[in-house]
């Protein structure tokens, strides 16, 4: 049974093209590792924010404003900031 591979081309400093064949199984593992790292980054960010007392105070204040009806519609904010 042969090990399928993909060719990857890379332009070097002198615009030469280098080609490397990498087994598909290795590319799949690299993709899985990248996905796992992205999940890790998201969870780490959530954890760090959950420990930030200033951030939590701002979120509580924003929630209070929202419940009290002091929040503005997103479309109005976008228009005010000239965002599409």
Rosetta blueprint (number, residue, H / E / L):
1 X L
2 X L
3 X L
4 X L
5 X E
6 X E
7 X E
8 X E
9 X E
10 X E
11 X E
12 X L
13 X L
14 X L
15 X L
16 X L
17 X E
18 X E
19 X E
20 X E
21 X E
22 X E
23 X E
24 X H
25 X H
26 X H
27 X H
28 X H
29 X H
30 X H
31 X H
32 X H
33 X H
34 X H
35 X H
36 X H
37 X H
38 X H
39 X H
40 X H
41 X H
42 X H
43 X H
44 X H
45 X H
46 X H
47 X H
48 X H
49 X H
50 X H
51 X L
52 X L
53 X H
54 X H
55 X H
56 X H
57 X H
58 X H
59 X H
60 X H
61 X H
62 X H
63 X H
64 X H
65 X H
66 X H
67 X H
68 X L
69 X L
70 X L
71 X L
72 X L
73 X L
74 X H
75 X H
76 X H
77 X H
78 X H
79 X H
80 X H
81 X L
82 X L
83 X L
84 X L
